[in-house]
């Protein structure tokens, strides 16, 4: 089975794998100065985007978007709730569902860490891609994960 893998097939995979560790590691280092992990920042950033649209989010959807299991996300959210960054409450529509919302402290933590996060994103990623490469990469992501949808719609609102 492994003999069927060619260098042409393995090369892109190994490059992807390297970046999958390298860039998040740089982001974690930059965010550590603000007392946040990458997962915690992604939660705060997602909730900030949703807040601008007037909403909160279910724990399962947050976990899915951040790429972690619901149990991992529950532990992350427990720490964040204890730190006062998020609040968890039963959904107004379905009391069996728990939704997460950003607190004032969470918004302040996100806003303080955002420049460091986006500086790494720009340095390690966006500044190195042409518009055509970025579009091609988005096509690759969609091919590898058909359920993926960017959280960027409405970001500038």
N, C-alpha and C positions, 0 to 999 in steps of 0.2 A: 504494500500500500504506500509506504513512504518513498519507495523507489520511483513512484509515478510523479512526485513533486519535482518540478523543474526549477532551475535557478531563476528563470523569468517569473515564476509564480511565487517563489519563496522570497525574493528580493523585496517586492512591495510589502509583503506581510511583515518582514523583519523591520523594515523602515517604519511602518505604521506602529508596530509594537514599541520600538524605541521612542517614538514621539508620544505614544500613549503613556509612557512613564516620565519622560523628560519634561514635557510642558506642565503636566499637573504637579510635578515635583517643584518646578520653579514657582508655580502659583502658590502652592502650600507654603513655601519659604517666604514669599512676599506677604502673604496673608497672616503668617505667624506673628509678624511684628504688630498686628492689630488684634491678636488673640483669637483669630478665627482659622478654622480649617477650610479647605476648598469646598467641601460639602456644605459646611455652615454658611459660607459666603453665597454659594449657589442658591441655597434655601432663602436667604435674606433677599438676594437679588430677584428671584422669582416672585416672592411675596411683594416686593416693592413694585414690580411691574403690574401685578394683579391689583395692588392697592390703587394704582392710578386709574384702573378700570372699575374700581369700586368693589373688589371681591377678595375672597380668601380662597383657600384650596384644601382639598381632601389630602390626608396623609399619603394615601396610595399613589395619587397623581404626583405629589412632590417627590416621592421615592422613585417613581418611574422616570420622571424628568431628570433627576440627579443621577440616575443609573445605579441606584443601590436598592437592596431588598427593603421591604416594608419594616421588617424587624430592626434593621440597621437604622432606618430613618426614624423609627420610633425612639430609639436610644439617643440619636442626635437631637431630636426635637425635645426630649426630656431635659438634656443638658442645656439646650437653648432656652427652654421655658424657665428652668431654674435660674439662668443668668438674666432673665427678664427680656430676652430678645424677641420671643414669640409668645402668643397665647393660643391655647387649644380650647375649643368650645364645641358643643353639639351643634350640628347644622340646623338652621331654622327650618329647612325643607324636610329633613329626615333626621330625627333625634338620635338614630342609631349611628349616624355618620359623624365623625369628628373632623372639624375644619381647623386650619391653622391660619392665624393672622399675624401680621407684623405689629410690634409695639413701637412706641416712640424710641425706646432704647435700641431696639433692633434696627430701626431706620437710621439712627445715628451711627451705629456700628457699620452698617452697610455703606453709608455715605462716606465714612472715614476711610474704609478699606477699598472702596471702588477705584480710586486713582491708582493704587498699587496693582490691583487686579488687571485693570485695563492697560496699564503700562506694560505688563508682562505679555498680555494677549497681543498688543500691538508689536512689541519687540520680537516675540518668538513666533508670531503667526501672521497677523494681517499685513504687516509691512513687507513680508517676504513673498506674498502672493499677488499676482496680477489679477485684475477682475475676471479674466477668463479662467485662471487657475482656481480662483475662489468658487466660481460657478461650477466648474468641473468637480471640485471637491464636494460641493453640495449635492451634485448628482450621485457621486460615489456613496455618500452617507445615506441618501435616499434608497439606493440600490441595496446597501447592506442592512438597513433598518427601515423597512417600509412603514413602520408605525411612527417614525420620527417626524416631529413637526417643530420648526424653529419657534422659540419663544420671543422672537424679535418683532413680530407684528405689533405695532403700536408702541415700540420702545421710545420713540421720540415724542410721544404725546404727553 
